[in-house]
Amino acid sequence: MSDTRKRTRKRFGGHAHKRQRGSRELEVGAQGVLITCNMNERKCTSEAFSLLNEYADALYGPEQPTDCLSEDEEDDEDAEAALKKEVSQIQSSMKKRQQRFSALDSGANNVVFIRTHGVDPEELVHHILSDLHQTKKRKSRVILRMLPVSGTCRAFPEDMEKFLSEYLERWFKAPLRATYQICFKARNSSHSKRDDVIKAVAGLVDKMNPLHKVDLSNPELSIIIEIIKSVCCVSVVTDYMLFRKYNLQEVAKEPTNQSAGPQEAAKEPTNQSAGPQEAANQTQEHECGETAEGGDVSTGNGSKEAEPE
């Protein structure tokens, strides 16, 4: 094997099925961007870093380099105080040294997770899709959907209910009032059943304010729930239908006369309901774009999910 090939394998982690020693996995507490692709995770990761850095620099400015640790200038302090100060400096430096974006092992095929630091994933992803929708410039080849993840919890019913009861208050607690839909997908997981999750989430929203309505045609808010193994990734996004369910390939396409635009979609009669059971029934008939990617809404067998472009 040539030196070039050895360096390439070392850089990209070797074969896809081999886990790199010390690699970070998606875990509870992570925030970032969940990205689906079509059988080319390495290329997807490269495209994601390029795209996220481009727009993050425009939104937040270029990423600043880390300053070196300052030296201890006080010689007369006791050893215990000096040790505490050194630990504090190291912890502070580690936080500064965290890169704005870092790739984690998502735990599912055709899915890439980019962890974010010092970045609002919902704001950043919406900014990217808004620009692509306006300019119609295609800036990726293998990335399909790009979903922000602003909250994570364990993918068990009791953990999800506890987490979501607080997380959703920002958008749904009275007197806030909005139309919404629930988009659910599970990969390599059998901890939570789809209909049960949708009913539970709709019940929480209804409890916060019964005036919220389910609208599957043109909702103001879309609750995104993506479960991978034992981690539940959550976000609440706007313009989900306008931005073609956050599909980068679709949102960059020029509109055609055969497809109805957002204005036409808004004129269609909405499917509204005030109860959790109706929300589950309606969502079952309107799968929030998951069938377009070729995977079952609830995948528990760990099989490879082909997602055509």
Stockholm file with secondary structure:
# STOCKHOLM 1.0

chainA/1-309         MSDTRKRTRKRFGGHAHKRQRGSRELEVGAQGVLITCNMNERKCTSEAFSLLNEYADALYGPEQPTDCLSEDEEDDEDAEAALKKEVSQIQSSMKKRQQRFSALDSGANNVVFIRTHGVDPEELVHHILSDLHQTKKRKSRVILRMLPVSGTCRAFPEDMEKFLSEYLERWFKAPLRATYQICFKARNSSHSKRDDVIKAVAGLVDKMNPLHKVDLSNPELSIIIEIIKSVCCVSVVTDYMLFRKYNLQEVAKEPTNQSAGPQEAAKEPTNQSAGPQEAANQTQEHECGETAEGGDVSTGNGSKEAEPE
#=GR chainA/1-309 SS CCHHHHHHHHHHTSSTTSCCTTCCBCCTTCCEEEEEESSCHHHHHHHHHHHHHHHHHHHHCSCCCCCCCCCCCCSSSCHHHHHHHHHHHHHHHHHHHSCSEEEEBCSSTTEEEEEESSSCHHHHHHHHHHHHHHHCCCCCSSEEEEEEECEEEESSHHHHHHHHHHHTHHHHSTTCCCEEEEEEEEESCCSSCHHHHHHHHHHHHHHHCTTCEECSSSCSEEEEEEEETTEEEEEEESSTTTTGGGBHHHHTSCCCTTSCCHHHHHHSCCCCCSSHHHHHHHHHHSCTTSGGGTCCSBCCSCCCCCCCC
#=GC SS_cons         CCHHHHHHHHHHTSSTTSCCTTCCBCCTTCCEEEEEESSCHHHHHHHHHHHHHHHHHHHHCSCCCCCCCCCCCCSSSCHHHHHHHHHHHHHHHHHHHSCSEEEEBCSSTTEEEEEESSSCHHHHHHHHHHHHHHHCCCCCSSEEEEEEECEEEESSHHHHHHHHHHHTHHHHSTTCCCEEEEEEEEESCCSSCHHHHHHHHHHHHHHHCTTCEECSSSCSEEEEEEEETTEEEEEEESSTTTTGGGBHHHHTSCCCTTSCCHHHHHHSCCCCCSSHHHHHHHHHHSCTTSGGGTCCSBCCSCCCCCCCC
//
